[in-house]
């Protein structure tokens, strides 16, 4: 939070200075922030934002591409020849120029669920090691390589798919393996780059890259799938993978592990950050007190609520395009564009709520624990109500999308909820703690599409999909109740490395 000289009015303060302010406030108060036009932590945040945008674009493009990859007429359906009274009536597609294509692969719903979930099998394996390695060697290398290797694997994904189902599954698992380090590595860096009263807003800006990447990837992938060039659907893999490789070069040039290691940072900004955050332990000799971590109720509270939120999030992320295609009968381009709406609204809502949350904390209107619990409840309750609203709306396509995009947007409050809770519990182990809870949460990313495949396989009726939505809502709300009971914002006794 910026601290200005009280002897100078805000109107007299220049908007941008190349020179730094005095290192210490004249009254002996807190160190003031730099007045540089572009701060080093802003560049770090922007590059982190782009990195998450790209890894999510590479993660979710398959959700749309798989609609064009699969030859639905070749997949056996046990319901053929029967009358299903709860199916939504088909309507004439608004866009007749690009009718849905019949793909090359005869994967049934169960197989598609396994393919969509395979990513998370690799993802959960590297969350904890990724966080710990980032704490040891620095987050710059770990995060950067995570994005770069995911990009390389994305580029070769179409070749693996044409080779066969098992090579494609291996590539998807490997993508999850390489991408799994990104969130815990970034969390480790945030603990050393961002002052406490900026963290909700800053984290929302950085992690909102995931929503931005989803918003861009879904409609763009839908449009690319409609093209005839190189088969259409492989284009999104080549595009986003190629951009990820280019991004890595800029990340290496512009970002550093800590302010102390940045050769071009404004000295005033460096002094300001280091006066407010816990210094990085360069020796880092203290091991993680694993027993204390795994027996900590506040840690379990974060892990369980993240599991509930992830179940709901990934139900939408991986399955909404299929639901809109098979049940609501949108064509592939409408499907992709409308599937992106919940993430666009969540992105905007997250930025607004996180700024508001930081303002409430800065004015001591709410305590950190109250803030965590309040916004986490908003982030859990909103999407759950959106699922219930979609069930109520039935085949009303407009109302379904309004529910998922409107109430679902409240998921953006998660950045002011549990996402910063790890740093409050143990700043030294922020990356490791986030890796633990994120691994648990993304195990649900594997289970959710698998369970959906089991529920709707061969019986894609409105009632089956309503069961999917109701299950997601119940899990999400129940997990938030556990968080309300056991969450904490106090630094834990074991945060210094001793059980």
N, C-alpha and C positions, 0 to 999 in steps of 0.2 A: 504494500500500500504506500503511495507516494506521501512523503512528508515535506511540506513546503515551508519556506522561511516565513514566519508570521509577520515579520516587519514589512513584507512586500505583499501587496494585494494581489489576488489571483488575476485581476485584469491587467496588472503590470507585469505579470510573469510572461516571458516570451513562450510561444507555442513550441519552438524548437531551437535548441542551441547545440552547437558543435562542441562547445566547452563544457566541462563537467562542473557541477556545483561543488561547494566545499565538502570535504569528506565527512566532517562532523558538524552537526547543527551548532550554530553559535552558542546556544544555551546549554550545550552539552547533551542534547537530546539524541534521538535516533538518527542514524545515517540516512540521508536523503537519496532518492533514486536518481539515476542519470536523466538528463533532459535530451539525450540524443534522439534524433528523428526516428531511427530504426535501432532498436535494442537487440543485443545478441540473443536474448532469450525469446524475442519475438521471431527471429529467424529460425531458431531451434524449433519453436512451436509450429511455425508454418511448414517447415520440412517434415516434422512429425505428422502434421495434418495430411500432407500430400502422401506420405508413406502409408498411413492407414487408409486413405482413399483408394490407393492402388491395390493394397492387399485385399480389401473388401471387394473391389471391382473384380479382382481375379478369383475371389472366393465365390461370389454370387452369380457370376455370369452363367454358370452351369445350370442354375435354377431355371433360367429362360431357355438356354441352348438345348436343354434336354427335351423340351417340348418339340423342337424341330429335329432332334437327333433320333427320336424314337418313331418307329413305324407302328402307329397305334392300331392299324387294321390287321397287322400281323400278330398282335398280342391277344391270346385267347381270353375271353371274358365269359365267366360262368353265367352272367345275367343275360347273355344274348338269347333272344327268343322269348323273354319274359317281359311282362309289363311292370314297370317301376313307377308307381303313382307319385312318388315324391321327387322325381327328377324335375329340374327347371326346364321350361320350354325353350327350345332353340329359337334364336332370332337371327334375322339376316345380318351378317357382319356389316358394320359401317364402312369398312375399308375392303373393297373387293379386289383391289389391285394385287395384294399379296396374300393369297389364301394360305392357310396353314399347310406346310409341306409334310409329306410322308417321309420320315427319315430312314436311315440305313440300318438301324439297330432294333432288334426285336426283344427289348427289355420289358418285362412286365412290371407292375407297380411295386412288387416286393423287391425286384432287382434294382429299380430306380431308387427306392428308399435306401438300399445298401450303398449305392453309388453316391447319393447325396450325403449320406452320413459317413462315408469312408474318410473324408477329410478330417473329421473330428477324432478319429481313431489315432491318427498321427499327431494331431494338435495337442491332445491332452498329455502326450508323452514328454513334451519339451517345455511345458509351462514352468514347472518348478526348476529344472536345470537351467532354463533360460534366465530366470530371475536371479538365481545364485551366481551364474557365470557373469551376468551383467554387474552384480555387486563386486565381483572379484576383479574383472578385467575392464569394466566400463560398458555402459549401454550403447555407445556409438557403434562399436564393431558388431555387437550382438544384434541390435535392431537393424542396422544396415544390411548385414548378411541375411537376416531373416527375410527382408523384402526382396533382396536381389535373387536369392536362390528360389524363392517362390515364383518370381518372374520367369526365371529360366525354365522351371518345371511347367509353368503355364503355357509357354510357347510350344513345348513339345507334347502337350496334352492331346491335341487332335491326332497326332501320329500314333500315340499309344492307344487311343480309342479305336482307330482303324486296325491296329494290330490285334486287338482282342479285349475282351472284358477284363481279364485279370491284369494285363499290363496297365490298362486305364485305372483300375482300382489301386494298383501300386503307386502310380503317379499321384493320384488324389491323396493317398495316405502320406506320401512324401511331401506334398504341398502343405498338408496340415503340420507335418513334423517341422518344416522350416519356418512356417508362419507362427507356430506356437510360441516362439520366443519374443515376439514383437511387443505384446502388451506388458508382460512383466519387465522387459528391458526398458520400455518407455517409463513405466512406473518408477523404476530405480532412478532414472534420469530426472524425473519431475521432482523427486525428493531433494535433489541437490541444485536444481535450477530455479524453482518457483517458491517464493515466500508464501507462508501459510494462508494469508488472507486473499491471495490471488488464485489459490489452487482450484477452487470449484470452477471459476470462469475459464482459467487457463486449460484445465483438463477437459472441459467441455469443448473448447475450441480445437484442441488436439484430437481427442477421441471422436469428435464429430466428423472427422475425416471418414470414419467408417460409414456413417449415414450418407455423407456426400458421395462417397464411392459407390454405395448401393444405388443412390438416386441416379447417378450418371450411368452406371453399368446396366441396370435393368432395361430402361428404354433403348439405350444405344445397342445393347446386345440383341434386343428384339428386332431393331431395324436391320442390323447386320445379318441376322438369321434369315431375313426376307430376301437378301441379295443372292444372286446366282454365282457370284465370284467365289471361286475356291470352295464351293459347297455352302457358302453362307455362314453357317454356325461356327466354323473354325476361326472366322475373322476376329471375333471378340477375344479369343485366346491370344492371337498374335498381337492385337492392338494393345491390350492391357499389359501383357507380358513384356512387350517392347518398351513401353513407357516406364515400367518398373526398373528395367535395366538402365535406362537413361537417368532415372531419378537417383540411382545409387551413386553415380559419379558426382552429382551435386551435393549429396549428403556427406560424402567423404571430404569435400572441400569446405563446407560451410558450418559443420556441426562438431562440437567437442563434448567430451564426457562431463566436464564440470566447468564452472566459470574460471577456476584457477588454471585450467589447461588451455583456455582460449587465448590465442596470441593477439587477437585484435579487439577484444572486449574493452569497452570504456571502463577505465579504472573505477569510476564512481558507481557504475552498475555492478561491477564485481564486488566492491565493498558493501554495497547495499544488500545484495543477495546473501553474501557470506555472513552478514550480521544477523540474518533472520532464519537461516536454515542450518540444520545440523551438518557439520563438515563431513566430507567423505573420509572414511577411515582407509587411507591408502594402504596400510599394512593388512587391515581386515583379518586379523588373526583370530578373532572370536568366532567360534563356530555357531551355527544356528541351534538354539535350544529346542530341538525337535519335539521332545516330550511335552514341554510347556506349550509350544505352538499347537500341537494336536489335541491337547486337553483344555485349550482356552475356549470358553463359551463365546466370547466376543468374536473369535475367529470362526467358530462354527456358525454363528449368526450371519456373518458375511457370506460364507460359503453356501449356506442353504438358501438365502434369499437370491444370491446370484444364480443358483441352480433353477429356482422357480422362474426368474426373469428370463433366463436363457432358454428354458423350455418354450415359453411363450414367443420369445424373439425368433428362435430358429424354426418354430412351427410356421410363422409367417414367412421368414426369409427363404426357406427351402421349399415350402409347400404351397404358398399363395398363388404362384403362377399356374401350377397344376390345377388347383381348385377353380381358378378363374377360367381356365381353358375347358376343363371337363364338366364342371357344374354350371357356372354362370355363362359359359359359351362366348367369352371374348375371343377375338382373333389374336394372333401372336403379337401384333404391334400394340393393340389396345391393352392386352394382357401385360406386356412389359412396362408400358407407361404407367398404368394404374397400380401395378405392383410396387412401383417406386414411390407412390404418394405417401404411404405411412412413414417412410424414412425421410422424405423431404420435410414433412410436418414435424417429425421428431427432432430433426436437426435444428430447425428454427426454434422450436419450443425449448430444446436443451440450452441453446445459447441465451435465451431470455431468462429462463429460470435460474441458471447458474449465476448470471450477473446479479439477479435479485437476491439469491441466497448469500453471495459474498457481501452484498450491501447490508443485509440483516445481521450478518456476523460482525462486520466492521463497526456497526452501531450498537453492538451488544444487545440487540433486540431478542435474539434467541441464542441459546448455548450451542456449541458444536454438536452435542449429542441430539438435542431437539431438532437441529437442522438435518442431521443425517436421517433420523427416523421419519421426519415429516416428508422430506422429498423422496425418500425411498418408498414410502407408502403411496405417494402420488405416482411414482414410476411403476409400481406393481398394480395398483388399482385401476389406472387408466386403461392399459391394454387388456386387463381381465374383463372390464366392462365392455370394451370394444368387441371382444369375442362373444359375450352374451348378447350384445346388440346385433351382431351379425346373425346369430341364431334366430333372434326375434324377427329380423328383416326377411329371412327366408330367401326367396328368389328375386327380391327387389334389388337389382344390381346397384342402383345409385345409393340406396340407403346402406347397403353392405359396405360400399367403399367410403361413405361418409363416416360410418362407425369406426372402421379400421384406421382411417386417416385422421379423424378428429380425436376421439378418445385415445386411440393408439399413440398419438403424438406425445402424450404425457410421459411415455417411456423416456423421453429426453431428460426428465428430472433425475435420472439415475446418476448423472455426473455430480450432482450435489448430494446424492444419497450415499450408497455404500462404496462408490468408486474411490473416494478419498479416505475412507475409513482405515485402510491399511497403514497409511502414513501416520495417522494419529496414534495407532497402537504401537508401532515400532518403526520409526523412520529408517533406522539402519538396515532393516530387513524388508523394506517396502517391496522390492522386486520379488523376493522369495515368497512373501505372504500373498502378493497378488498372483504369483504363479500357482500357488496352492489352490486358492479359491477359483481362479480362472480355469484351472484344469478340471476341477469338480464341476464348474458351471458348463464347460464345453463337453463334458461327458454327456450332458443332456442334449448337446448339439448332435451327438451321434445317436442317442436313444430316440429323440423326438421324431426324425424322419423315418427311423426304423419302425417305431410304434405306429406312426401314421400309415406306413405301408402295410402293416399287419391289419389295421382296422379297415382300410378302404380297398385292399387288394381284390380286384375282381368284382367289387360291390360299390362302385363309385356313385353312391346316392347321397342326397341331401342329408338324410338322417345320419349316415356314417360320418360325414364331415362335421355335422353338428356335435357328434360325440368327440371328435378331435378338438374342436374349439372349447367345449365344456371342460375337457380334461386339462387343457392348457390354463384355463381361468382358475380352476380349483387348485392346481399345483402352485400357481403364482401367488394367489392370495394366502394360501396356507404357509408358504415359505416366508412371506412378509410378516405374518403373525409371529413366527419364531424370531425374526430379526427385532421386532418391537420389544420382545421380552428380554433378549440377552445381548443386544448391541451395547457397545461402550465407545466413548471418545477419549478415554484416558490412556496415556502411555503406560504400557504393561510393565510389570516388574522384570520380566525376562527380556525386555527390549535392549538391554545392555549386553546381552550375550550369555547371561547366567540364568540357569533354570531356577 
